[in-house]
Amino acid sequence: MKSNELLLDAFGRIRDTVAATLEGVDDESLVRRPEGNGNSIAWLIWHLSRVEDLQLASVAGVEQVWTSQNFAGRFNLPLPERDTGYGHSSDKVDAVQAPPELLFEYYDAVHRQTVAFLKTLGDEDLDRIVDTRWDPPVTLGVRLVSTIADCLQHVGQAAYAKGLGGL
């Protein structure tokens, strides 16, 4: 197996779990916050989509799907256009509301851009330095794995919140 095939599989698992989590979920469940202060399903799916979009667009040298395909306008959130959810207050978590179809449409568009980029990679590309702000500098391979880890954590949290139901 080539490294990009492994990465395609990992990102594909994120997509599959996003789809399964959003399937059959109603608008009320999307915004319900576990224990009243946890992150909602809507926020978690939006945030992981923004994270993957930002990270992959940056290393691929392309525009984020959020802006290039006008998802920022379609979501019409009361947040700055470049916001990804990092450090959100409780009020900002509450502000992220969207129907499941739009959440999935955005993630799916991000996923398609991710797949297009990953298909171009060879094993040697993973050693390319993409961030010199760290010591040691971050390689493309490390950035991709950290993005996978972050997105899997958040989609797992969203699936858990869905499983809580009305609790």
N, C-alpha and C positions, 0 to 999 in steps of 0.2 A: 504494500500500500504506500502510495506517495503521501507526503506530508499534507499537501493541499486536499487530498481526498479525506484524510482524517479530520481536517478542519471543516470541510464541507459537511461531514457527518455530524460533527459537534454542533455547528450552527443550525443544521437541519433539525436536530433534537430540540433546540430552543424554539424554532418555528412550530414544530409539532405540539409542544407543550403549551405555547401561547394559544394555538388554535383550540386545543382541548379545554384549556381553562376558560376561554371565552364562549365556548359552545354552550348554549342554553342558559347563559347567565342573564339575569334581568337587570334593568337599570338601577333598581334599588340595591341589589347585591353588589353591583359595580362600585358604588360609592360608600358602601358600609365599611366602617373602619373597626377592625377587631379591637375589642376592649375600649372602643370609642376614641382611641388615639393612635392605633396602628395605621399603617399605610393601606389605602383601599386598593382593590383589584385594578380599578381604572388608573390610579396613580402608578402602581407597580408596572403595569404593562406599558403605559406611556413612557415612564422613566427608562425602563430597559430598552425600549425602542430608541429613545433619544440617545442613550449611551452607545448602543451599537452604531447608530447613525453617525454620531460625532466621531467616534474612534475610527471606524472604518473609512469614512470619507476623508479624514485627516491623513491616514496612511496611504490611501489610494490616490490622493490628490484630486478628489472630485468634490462637488458641492453636496451638502447634506440633502437627503431626500426631503427633510422637513421644510426646506425652503425651495428646492428645485422643483418639487411637485406640489407646492402650495399647501402642504399639510398644516403649516403654521396658521394660514388663513382659514382653512377648513375647521380646525379645532377651535380657533378664536378664543384662546385662553387669556385670562387677564394676567399674563406673565410676559416678561421680555422674550422676544423671538428666539434668542439664543439660549434660553433657560433649558436645563436638562434635568432639574430636580435636585441637584446636590445642595444639601443644607436647607431644604425647604422647611419652613415653619408649618405648624398645623393648619393655619389658614390657607397656605399655598397648596398643601396636599388636598384640602377640601375644594380648591379652585379647579383642580384637574377632573373634569367631567366630560365624558364622551360616550356615545353609544358603542356597544361591542363591535359593530360592523366597521366603524371608523377606526377604532383601535387596531383591529386586525388588518384593515386595509393599509394603515400606516406601517405596522410591523412587517407585513408581507412585502411592501415596496422596499423597505430597508433590507429585508432578507434577500430580495432579488439583486439589489446593488452589491450586497456582501458576496453573494454567490458569483456574480460576474467578476468581481475582483479576485476572489480566491482561485477561480479557474485559471487565472493568468500566472499564478505563483509557481515557482520551482523551489526545490529544497534550499538552494543557495540564497533565495530572497529573504528567508526567515532570519538571517544574520544581519540584515540591513538595520542600521541604527535609525530609530524614528523619534527618539526623545533624549536629548542630552542634558536635561534638567536633573537627572538622577545619577547617582554613582553606585553601581556602574550604569552607563547609558542603557536605555531600553531598546531592545531589538524588536523588529516586527513580530517575530515569533512570540516573544514575551507579551507584547501588547495584545496580540490576538488571543492568547490563552487567558490573560487577565480579563479581557472583554467577555469571553465565554464564561468564565467563572462568575463574573458579576451578573451577567444576564441569567444564567442558570439559577443563581441564588434568588433573584427577584421573581422569576417565573415560578419557582418553587414556593415562594411566599404567597404569590397570587393564587396558586392552586390550593394551598393550605387555607387561605382566606375563603375561597369558594367552598371548600369542604366544611367550613364552620357553619355555613348556611345562615340561618337567622339568629345564631347565637351572638 
